[in-house]
Amino acid sequence: MRVIVVGCEYSGVSTLIKGLDDWAEQRGFHHHLDDHFTIPDAYHLSVEEQQAMLDMLPAIKERFQRFQLVYHVRLLHRYRHILLGGFHIEETIYGPRYYYPGKAQPVREYEPEMPDNTILVHLHAAQDIIRQRMEVAPHPHQLVPSDDVAEVLDAYAVEVRQSWIHRKIEIDTSALTPETLLASFLQKSIPHLDAEDAGIRTLIG
């Protein structure tokens, strides 16, 4: 299963990826997982390294992110089971807004190079729910300001709709728990699974 999960910050992207990874491990198969496309990378870097990443000049951030995207397109081919959080669609939305203002990242060109069985999952939630999550469990380096939530949600909807990836799943996470989010994804994924995913289809039931 090759899965790219995207959505506005606090929509549940990391939650779904972690839940799906755990579900798979418990059933005997392993995903390569990369959920570090948001600057700074809070998963693999120390506090000092995260600050250095935040302090990079905009042109360096743009170049670094572009190199990341190219490298991970390659990984989509290398791994049969891979989970990517945010990835290229996140970059086309967050990059010009928050990392290198005004410079667009032409990420659509990467999609024809991705495997045909890549599944694009778009998570979204009501604006007030996103803002509530921001208050209840703020991220250490929150990226999306509260005032930008509506605009960012709309931008994700447009980018996903225009994406050339054919296998798409939409999930409204407003009223979902981590458990019901995972269950919703698994059921919605069934029509998009191919012959190589027969084992996963059997596990889902």
Beta strands, then each sheet from edge to edge (+ up, - down):
strand 1: 2-6
strand 2: 32-34
strand 3: 82-85
strand 4: 118-124
strand 5: 167-172
sheet 1: 2+ 3+ 1+ 4+ 5+
end
